[in-house]
Amino acid sequence: MSKKNWNLALLDVAKTYLDYKKSKTDTKLSNHVNNLTASDPHEECIKLVDNIEHTYTCIETYCK
């Protein structure tokens, strides 16, 4: 396998992982928001949104 093909394969694997991570985080955030109560801390929502933003940035930067 040529170096170019290896690079393309690695980028494909990275994009697949980032898509999985984004999907998993989207689901967690949706579940968290749907189950909020007045006493629930919102730090978890903030962490999940930050995680989604970071994942989108990685996809845009490395996988386009």
N, CA, C and O atoms as a CHARMM CRD file, in Angstrom:
* protein
*
  256
    1    1 MET  N      0.85900  -1.17700   0.00000 PROA 1      0.00000
    2    1 MET  CA     0.00000   0.00000   0.00000 PROA 1      0.00000
    3    1 MET  C      0.90100   1.23500   0.00000 PROA 1      0.00000
    4    1 MET  O      1.86500   1.31900   0.76100 PROA 1      0.00000
    5    2 SER  N      0.57200   2.17500  -0.85600 PROA 2      0.00000
    6    2 SER  CA     1.39100   3.37800  -0.96300 PROA 2      0.00000
    7    2 SER  C      1.15400   4.29200   0.23900 PROA 2      0.00000
    8    2 SER  O      0.17200   4.15200   0.96800 PROA 2      0.00000
    9    3 LYS  N      2.07500   5.22100   0.42100 PROA 3      0.00000
   10    3 LYS  CA     1.96600   6.17300   1.52400 PROA 3      0.00000
   11    3 LYS  C      0.68400   6.99500   1.41200 PROA 3      0.00000
   12    3 LYS  O      0.01800   7.26200   2.41300 PROA 3      0.00000
   13    4 LYS  N      0.34300   7.39400   0.18400 PROA 4      0.00000
   14    4 LYS  CA    -0.87900   8.17500  -0.03000 PROA 4      0.00000
   15    4 LYS  C     -2.11200   7.36200   0.37100 PROA 4      0.00000
   16    4 LYS  O     -3.02700   7.88400   1.00700 PROA 4      0.00000
   17    5 ASN  N     -2.12600   6.08900  -0.00400 PROA 5      0.00000
   18    5 ASN  CA    -3.25700   5.23600   0.36600 PROA 5      0.00000
   19    5 ASN  C     -3.35000   5.04700   1.87400 PROA 5      0.00000
   20    5 ASN  O     -4.45000   5.01400   2.42700 PROA 5      0.00000
   21    6 TRP  N     -2.20900   4.92200   2.54600 PROA 6      0.00000
   22    6 TRP  CA    -2.19700   4.81200   4.00500 PROA 6      0.00000
   23    6 TRP  C     -2.77800   6.07200   4.62600 PROA 6      0.00000
   24    6 TRP  O     -3.60100   6.00500   5.53900 PROA 6      0.00000
   25    7 ASN  N     -2.34300   7.22000   4.12100 PROA 7      0.00000
   26    7 ASN  CA    -2.85400   8.49100   4.65200 PROA 7      0.00000
   27    7 ASN  C     -4.36500   8.59400   4.46900 PROA 7      0.00000
   28    7 ASN  O     -5.07300   9.00900   5.38600 PROA 7      0.00000
   29    8 LEU  N     -4.85700   8.22200   3.30400 PROA 8      0.00000
   30    8 LEU  CA    -6.29800   8.26300   3.04800 PROA 8      0.00000
   31    8 LEU  C     -7.04300   7.28700   3.95400 PROA 8      0.00000
   32    8 LEU  O     -8.12400   7.59800   4.45200 PROA 8      0.00000
   33    9 ALA  N     -6.46700   6.11600   4.16400 PROA 9      0.00000
   34    9 ALA  CA    -7.09400   5.12300   5.04200 PROA 9      0.00000
   35    9 ALA  C     -7.14500   5.63100   6.48200 PROA 9      0.00000
   36    9 ALA  O     -8.15600   5.47000   7.16600 PROA 9      0.00000
   37   10 LEU  N     -6.06300   6.23800   6.93500 PROA 10     0.00000
   38   10 LEU  CA    -6.03300   6.77800   8.30200 PROA 10     0.00000
   39   10 LEU  C     -7.03400   7.91300   8.47200 PROA 10     0.00000
   40   10 LEU  O     -7.70500   7.99700   9.50100 PROA 10     0.00000
   41   11 LEU  N     -7.14100   8.78300   7.47700 PROA 11     0.00000
   42   11 LEU  CA    -8.13200   9.86000   7.54000 PROA 11     0.00000
   43   11 LEU  C     -9.55000   9.30000   7.56100 PROA 11     0.00000
   44   11 LEU  O    -10.41800   9.82900   8.25600 PROA 11     0.00000
   45   12 ASP  N     -9.78400   8.24300   6.81000 PROA 12     0.00000
   46   12 ASP  CA   -11.10100   7.61100   6.79700 PROA 12     0.00000
   47   12 ASP  C    -11.43100   7.02600   8.17000 PROA 12     0.00000
   48   12 ASP  O    -12.54900   7.17700   8.66100 PROA 12     0.00000
   49   13 VAL  N    -10.46500   6.36800   8.77800 PROA 13     0.00000
   50   13 VAL  CA   -10.66600   5.80600  10.11900 PROA 13     0.00000
   51   13 VAL  C    -10.92100   6.93100  11.12500 PROA 13     0.00000
   52   13 VAL  O    -11.80700   6.81500  11.97200 PROA 13     0.00000
   53   14 ALA  N    -10.15600   8.00800  11.03700 PROA 14     0.00000
   54   14 ALA  CA   -10.33600   9.13800  11.95000 PROA 14     0.00000
   55   14 ALA  C    -11.72200   9.74700  11.79000 PROA 14     0.00000
   56   14 ALA  O    -12.37800  10.05900  12.78500 PROA 14     0.00000
   57   15 LYS  N    -12.17400   9.92000  10.55800 PROA 15     0.00000
   58   15 LYS  CA   -13.50200  10.48800  10.32600 PROA 15     0.00000
   59   15 LYS  C    -14.59200   9.56400  10.86200 PROA 15     0.00000
   60   15 LYS  O    -15.56500  10.02900  11.45400 PROA 15     0.00000
   61   16 THR  N    -14.43300   8.26900  10.65700 PROA 16     0.00000
   62   16 THR  CA   -15.41100   7.30600  11.18000 PROA 16     0.00000
   63   16 THR  C    -15.48400   7.40300  12.69500 PROA 16     0.00000
   64   16 THR  O    -16.57400   7.41600  13.26700 PROA 16     0.00000
   65   17 TYR  N    -14.32100   7.47200  13.35200 PROA 17     0.00000
   66   17 TYR  CA   -14.29400   7.59600  14.80800 PROA 17     0.00000
   67   17 TYR  C    -14.94200   8.90800  15.26100 PROA 17     0.00000
   68   17 TYR  O    -15.73000   8.91500  16.20600 PROA 17     0.00000
   69   18 LEU  N    -14.61600  10.00500  14.59600 PROA 18     0.00000
   70   18 LEU  CA   -15.18200  11.29900  14.97900 PROA 18     0.00000
   71   18 LEU  C    -16.69200  11.33500  14.75100 PROA 18     0.00000
   72   18 LEU  O    -17.42200  11.92600  15.54800 PROA 18     0.00000
   73   19 ASP  N    -17.16400  10.71600  13.68100 PROA 19     0.00000
   74   19 ASP  CA   -18.60900  10.62800  13.44500 PROA 19     0.00000
   75   19 ASP  C    -19.28700   9.83300  14.55900 PROA 19     0.00000
   76   19 ASP  O    -20.35400  10.21000  15.04500 PROA 19     0.00000
   77   20 TYR  N    -18.65200   8.72600  14.95900 PROA 20     0.00000
   78   20 TYR  CA   -19.17600   7.91000  16.06400 PROA 20     0.00000
   79   20 TYR  C    -19.21900   8.72600  17.35800 PROA 20     0.00000
   80   20 TYR  O    -20.21800   8.71700  18.07800 PROA 20     0.00000
   81   21 LYS  N    -18.12400   9.42800  17.64000 PROA 21     0.00000
   82   21 LYS  CA   -18.02600  10.22100  18.87000 PROA 21     0.00000
   83   21 LYS  C    -19.09300  11.32300  18.88700 PROA 21     0.00000
   84   21 LYS  O    -19.71200  11.57200  19.92100 PROA 21     0.00000
   85   22 LYS  N    -19.30600  11.98200  17.73900 PROA 22     0.00000
   86   22 LYS  CA   -20.31400  13.02200  17.64200 PROA 22     0.00000
   87   22 LYS  C    -21.70700  12.44400  17.86600 PROA 22     0.00000
   88   22 LYS  O    -22.51000  13.01400  18.60400 PROA 22     0.00000
   89   23 SER  N    -21.98900  11.32700  17.23600 PROA 23     0.00000
   90   23 SER  CA   -23.29900  10.68900  17.37700 PROA 23     0.00000
   91   23 SER  C    -23.55900  10.27700  18.82500 PROA 23     0.00000
   92   23 SER  O    -24.65300  10.48600  19.35100 PROA 23     0.00000
   93   24 LYS  N    -22.56300   9.70100  19.45300 PROA 24     0.00000
   94   24 LYS  CA   -22.68300   9.26300  20.84800 PROA 24     0.00000
   95   24 LYS  C    -22.92700  10.47000  21.75800 PROA 24     0.00000
   96   24 LYS  O    -23.77100  10.41300  22.65200 PROA 24     0.00000
   97   25 THR  N    -22.19600  11.55400  21.53500 PROA 25     0.00000
   98   25 THR  CA   -22.34400  12.74600  22.36000 PROA 25     0.00000
   99   25 THR  C    -23.69000  13.42200  22.10900 PROA 25     0.00000
  100   25 THR  O    -24.32500  13.90500  23.04600 PROA 25     0.00000
  101   26 ASP  N    -24.12900  13.45800  20.84600 PROA 26     0.00000
  102   26 ASP  CA   -25.45800  14.00300  20.53600 PROA 26     0.00000
  103   26 ASP  C    -26.54000  13.25100  21.30600 PROA 26     0.00000
  104   26 ASP  O    -27.45100  13.86000  21.86500 PROA 26     0.00000
  105   27 THR  N    -26.43300  11.93300  21.33000 PROA 27     0.00000
  106   27 THR  CA   -27.41600  11.10800  22.04000 PROA 27     0.00000
  107   27 THR  C    -27.38000  11.38100  23.53600 PROA 27     0.00000
  108   27 THR  O    -28.42500  11.52100  24.17200 PROA 27     0.00000
  109   28 LYS  N    -26.17900  11.45700  24.09700 PROA 28     0.00000
  110   28 LYS  CA   -26.05700  11.74700  25.53200 PROA 28     0.00000
  111   28 LYS  C    -26.66300  13.10400  25.87100 PROA 28     0.00000
  112   28 LYS  O    -27.37200  13.24500  26.86800 PROA 28     0.00000
  113   29 LEU  N    -26.37700  14.10500  25.03300 PROA 29     0.00000
  114   29 LEU  CA   -26.89500  15.44300  25.28700 PROA 29     0.00000
  115   29 LEU  C    -28.41700  15.44900  25.19500 PROA 29     0.00000
  116   29 LEU  O    -29.08800  16.04000  26.04000 PROA 29     0.00000
  117   30 SER  N    -28.95200  14.80800  24.19400 PROA 30     0.00000
  118   30 SER  CA   -30.40000  14.73800  24.02300 PROA 30     0.00000
  119   30 SER  C    -31.05000  14.05800  25.22800 PROA 30     0.00000
  120   30 SER  O    -32.05100  14.54400  25.75300 PROA 30     0.00000
  121   31 ASN  N    -30.48600  12.94400  25.66000 PROA 31     0.00000
  122   31 ASN  CA   -31.01200  12.24500  26.83300 PROA 31     0.00000
  123   31 ASN  C    -30.92600  13.10700  28.08200 PROA 31     0.00000
  124   31 ASN  O    -31.85400  13.13700  28.89100 PROA 31     0.00000
  125   32 HSD  N    -29.82000  13.80000  28.23400 PROA 32     0.00000
  126   32 HSD  CA   -29.62600  14.64300  29.41600 PROA 32     0.00000
  127   32 HSD  C    -30.63900  15.79100  29.42800 PROA 32     0.00000
  128   32 HSD  O    -31.25000  16.07300  30.45800 PROA 32     0.00000
  129   33 VAL  N    -30.81300  16.44300  28.29000 PROA 33     0.00000
  130   33 VAL  CA   -31.74200  17.57100  28.21000 PROA 33     0.00000
  131   33 VAL  C    -33.17800  17.09800  28.44100 PROA 33     0.00000
  132   33 VAL  O    -33.95100  17.77600  29.11800 PROA 33     0.00000
  133   34 ASN  N    -33.53300  15.95800  27.89200 PROA 34     0.00000
  134   34 ASN  CA   -34.89000  15.43900  28.06200 PROA 34     0.00000
  135   34 ASN  C    -35.18900  14.99300  29.48600 PROA 34     0.00000
  136   34 ASN  O    -36.35500  14.86800  29.85900 PROA 34     0.00000
  137   35 ASN  N    -34.16200  14.75300  30.28200 PROA 35     0.00000
  138   35 ASN  CA   -34.35100  14.26600  31.65100 PROA 35     0.00000
  139   35 ASN  C    -33.92600  15.27900  32.70700 PROA 35     0.00000
  140   35 ASN  O    -33.69300  14.91100  33.85900 PROA 35     0.00000
  141   36 LEU  N    -33.82400  16.54900  32.32700 PROA 36     0.00000
  142   36 LEU  CA   -33.41400  17.58600  33.27900 PROA 36     0.00000
  143   36 LEU  C    -34.47800  17.80900  34.35000 PROA 36     0.00000
  144   36 LEU  O    -35.67900  17.74800  34.08500 PROA 36     0.00000
  145   37 THR  N    -34.01100  18.06300  35.54000 PROA 37     0.00000
  146   37 THR  CA   -34.88400  18.52900  36.61000 PROA 37     0.00000
  147   37 THR  C    -34.28400  19.82300  37.12400 PROA 37     0.00000
  148   37 THR  O    -33.15900  20.17600  36.77400 PROA 37     0.00000
  149   38 ALA  N    -35.02500  20.51700  37.94300 PROA 38     0.00000
  150   38 ALA  CA   -34.55300  21.81200  38.45800 PROA 38     0.00000
  151   38 ALA  C    -33.26200  21.66300  39.25000 PROA 38     0.00000
  152   38 ALA  O    -32.46500  22.59900  39.31800 PROA 38     0.00000
  153   39 SER  N    -33.05100  20.50900  39.84100 PROA 39     0.00000
  154   39 SER  CA   -31.85900  20.33500  40.67600 PROA 39     0.00000
  155   39 SER  C    -30.66500  19.76900  39.90600 PROA 39     0.00000
  156   39 SER  O    -29.57000  19.66100  40.45900 PROA 39     0.00000
  157   40 ASP  N    -30.86600  19.40400  38.62200 PROA 40     0.00000
  158   40 ASP  CA   -29.76000  18.84500  37.84000 PROA 40     0.00000
  159   40 ASP  C    -28.70100  19.90000  37.55000 PROA 40     0.00000
  160   40 ASP  O    -29.02400  21.03500  37.20000 PROA 40     0.00000
  161   41 PRO  N    -27.43900  19.52300  37.69700 PROA 41     0.00000
  162   41 PRO  CA   -26.37500  20.46400  37.31900 PROA 41     0.00000
  163   41 PRO  C    -26.29100  20.57100  35.80200 PROA 41     0.00000
  164   41 PRO  O    -26.52200  19.59600  35.08800 PROA 41     0.00000
  165   42 HSD  N    -25.96300  21.74400  35.32700 PROA 42     0.00000
  166   42 HSD  CA   -25.87300  21.96500  33.88600 PROA 42     0.00000
  167   42 HSD  C    -24.44700  21.81400  33.36900 PROA 42     0.00000
  168   42 HSD  O    -24.18900  21.99900  32.17900 PROA 42     0.00000
  169   43 GLU  N    -23.52500  21.47700  34.26400 PROA 43     0.00000
  170   43 GLU  CA   -22.13900  21.30200  33.84800 PROA 43     0.00000
  171   43 GLU  C    -22.01300  20.18700  32.82000 PROA 43     0.00000
  172   43 GLU  O    -21.20600  20.27900  31.89600 PROA 43     0.00000
  173   44 GLU  N    -22.81300  19.12700  32.98100 PROA 44     0.00000
  174   44 GLU  CA   -22.75800  18.01400  32.04000 PROA 44     0.00000
  175   44 GLU  C    -23.16700  18.47400  30.64300 PROA 44     0.00000
  176   44 GLU  O    -22.54800  18.07400  29.65700 PROA 44     0.00000
  177   45 CYS  N    -24.19900  19.30700  30.54700 PROA 45     0.00000
  178   45 CYS  CA   -24.62200  19.84300  29.24100 PROA 45     0.00000
  179   45 CYS  C    -23.50400  20.65700  28.61600 PROA 45     0.00000
  180   45 CYS  O    -23.23600  20.53800  27.42100 PROA 45     0.00000
  181   46 ILE  N    -22.85700  21.47500  29.41400 PROA 46     0.00000
  182   46 ILE  CA   -21.76400  22.31500  28.91200 PROA 46     0.00000
  183   46 ILE  C    -20.63400  21.43500  28.38900 PROA 46     0.00000
  184   46 ILE  O    -20.08300  21.70900  27.32300 PROA 46     0.00000
  185   47 LYS  N    -20.28000  20.37500  29.12700 PROA 47     0.00000
  186   47 LYS  CA   -19.22200  19.46900  28.68500 PROA 47     0.00000
  187   47 LYS  C    -19.59900  18.77400  27.37900 PROA 47     0.00000
  188   47 LYS  O    -18.76400  18.61800  26.48800 PROA 47     0.00000
  189   48 LEU  N    -20.85100  18.36200  27.27300 PROA 48     0.00000
  190   48 LEU  CA   -21.28500  17.67000  26.06700 PROA 48     0.00000
  191   48 LEU  C    -21.28200  18.60500  24.85300 PROA 48     0.00000
  192   48 LEU  O    -20.86600  18.20900  23.76400 PROA 48     0.00000
  193   49 VAL  N    -21.73900  19.82600  25.03900 PROA 49     0.00000
  194   49 VAL  CA   -21.72800  20.79500  23.93400 PROA 49     0.00000
  195   49 VAL  C    -20.29200  21.10200  23.51900 PROA 49     0.00000
  196   49 VAL  O    -19.99900  21.18700  22.32700 PROA 49     0.00000
  197   50 ASP  N    -19.40300  21.26700  24.48300 PROA 50     0.00000
  198   50 ASP  CA   -17.98900  21.49000  24.16600 PROA 50     0.00000
  199   50 ASP  C    -17.41000  20.30500  23.38100 PROA 50     0.00000
  200   50 ASP  O    -16.64700  20.48900  22.43300 PROA 50     0.00000
  201   51 ASN  N    -17.78100  19.10500  23.78400 PROA 51     0.00000
  202   51 ASN  CA   -17.30500  17.90200  23.10600 PROA 51     0.00000
  203   51 ASN  C    -17.80000  17.86200  21.66700 PROA 51     0.00000
  204   51 ASN  O    -17.04000  17.53100  20.75700 PROA 51     0.00000
  205   52 ILE  N    -19.07000  18.19700  21.45700 PROA 52     0.00000
  206   52 ILE  CA   -19.62900  18.22800  20.10000 PROA 52     0.00000
  207   52 ILE  C    -18.90900  19.27400  19.25800 PROA 52     0.00000
  208   52 ILE  O    -18.54800  19.01400  18.11000 PROA 52     0.00000
  209   53 GLU  N    -18.70100  20.45400  19.82800 PROA 53     0.00000
  210   53 GLU  CA   -18.01200  21.52400  19.09600 PROA 53     0.00000
  211   53 GLU  C    -16.60000  21.09400  18.70200 PROA 53     0.00000
  212   53 GLU  O    -16.17300  21.32100  17.57000 PROA 53     0.00000
  213   54 HSD  N    -15.88200  20.47900  19.62600 PROA 54     0.00000
  214   54 HSD  CA   -14.51400  20.01600  19.35000 PROA 54     0.00000
  215   54 HSD  C    -14.52500  18.96300  18.24600 PROA 54     0.00000
  216   54 HSD  O    -13.66800  18.98000  17.36200 PROA 54     0.00000
  217   55 THR  N    -15.48700  18.05200  18.29400 PROA 55     0.00000
  218   55 THR  CA   -15.57700  17.01400  17.27400 PROA 55     0.00000
  219   55 THR  C    -15.84600  17.61200  15.90400 PROA 55     0.00000
  220   55 THR  O    -15.21300  17.22200  14.92200 PROA 55     0.00000
  221   56 TYR  N    -16.78200  18.55800  15.82500 PROA 56     0.00000
  222   56 TYR  CA   -17.05500  19.23200  14.54700 PROA 56     0.00000
  223   56 TYR  C    -15.80700  19.93100  14.02200 PROA 56     0.00000
  224   56 TYR  O    -15.51600  19.86600  12.82800 PROA 56     0.00000
  225   57 THR  N    -15.07300  20.59500  14.89800 PROA 57     0.00000
  226   57 THR  CA   -13.84300  21.27700  14.48900 PROA 57     0.00000
  227   57 THR  C    -12.84000  20.29000  13.92600 PROA 57     0.00000
  228   57 THR  O    -12.21200  20.55100  12.90000 PROA 57     0.00000
  229   58 CYS  N    -12.68700  19.15000  14.59800 PROA 58     0.00000
  230   58 CYS  CA   -11.75500  18.12100  14.10500 PROA 58     0.00000
  231   58 CYS  C    -12.17500  17.60100  12.73500 PROA 58     0.00000
  232   58 CYS  O    -11.34100  17.43500  11.84500 PROA 58     0.00000
  233   59 ILE  N    -13.47000  17.34400  12.57100 PROA 59     0.00000
  234   59 ILE  CA   -13.95400  16.84100  11.28600 PROA 59     0.00000
  235   59 ILE  C    -13.70600  17.88200  10.19300 PROA 59     0.00000
  236   59 ILE  O    -13.22900  17.54400   9.11000 PROA 59     0.00000
  237   60 GLU  N    -14.02500  19.13200  10.47300 PROA 60     0.00000
  238   60 GLU  CA   -13.84200  20.19000   9.47500 PROA 60     0.00000
  239   60 GLU  C    -12.36800  20.38600   9.13000 PROA 60     0.00000
  240   60 GLU  O    -12.02700  20.63700   7.97500 PROA 60     0.00000
  241   61 THR  N    -11.50200  20.27400  10.12300 PROA 61     0.00000
  242   61 THR  CA   -10.08100  20.53700   9.92000 PROA 61     0.00000
  243   61 THR  C     -9.38100  19.38500   9.23300 PROA 61     0.00000
  244   61 THR  O     -8.59600  19.60300   8.31000 PROA 61     0.00000
  245   62 TYR  N     -9.65000  18.16200   9.66500 PROA 62     0.00000
  246   62 TYR  CA    -8.83900  17.03200   9.21200 PROA 62     0.00000
  247   62 TYR  C     -9.50800  16.11800   8.19000 PROA 62     0.00000
  248   62 TYR  O     -8.83200  15.33800   7.52000 PROA 62     0.00000
  249   63 CYS  N    -10.81400  16.20900   8.06800 PROA 63     0.00000
  250   63 CYS  CA   -11.50400  15.18800   7.25800 PROA 63     0.00000
  251   63 CYS  C    -12.23600  15.75300   6.05200 PROA 63     0.00000
  252   63 CYS  O    -13.10100  15.07500   5.49800 PROA 63     0.00000
  253   64 LYS  N    -11.93100  16.92900   5.64100 PROA 64     0.00000
  254   64 LYS  CA   -12.59100  17.49900   4.45000 PROA 64     0.00000
  255   64 LYS  C    -11.67500  17.42800   3.26300 PROA 64     0.00000
  256   64 LYS  O    -12.04600  17.85600   2.17000 PROA 64     0.00000
